[in-house]
Amino acid sequence: MDCKEVERLIPEFISDKLDYKNLERFIGHIESCEDCMEELSIQFLVTEGMLRLEDGGAFDLQKELRQRIETAKKQTKVHHTFMRVGLVLEILAAGLLAGCILWILL
């Protein structure tokens, strides 16, 4: 994923609308690219800051951004775990089906 694509996806990340594939690539890129992480921080501070100012409450947006990134990492790990479990179940089902077919034919 390049910087232009990340910049395009920042609003979707902020609004929590990235699919898992793009979320994983997005997180991987911002963790290794200081420029994109800075752009994410700026856009997050502006977007969320304006909303919070309207509400009038106190807030720590840098902390919230870090939490959001950590949550996104956890979501992608859980997604990968489910995908692996699904693959194992598919392989087991295929093996069981093949065994049943062989048993019937013999």
LINTASUL-V501155 format. One record per run of one state. SS is the DSSP state (~ for helix, > for strand, _ for the rest). FROM is the first residue (numbers start at 1). LEN is the number of residues. If there is no record, write none. Layout:
# LINTASUL-V501155
ss->SS from->FROM len->LEN
ss->SS from->FROM len->LEN
This chain:
# LINTASUL-V501155
ss->_ from->1 len->2
ss->~ from->3 len->12
ss->_ from->15 len->5
ss->~ from->20 len->13
ss->_ from->33 len->1
ss->~ from->34 len->22
ss->_ from->56 len->5
ss->~ from->61 len->45
ss->_ from->106 len->1
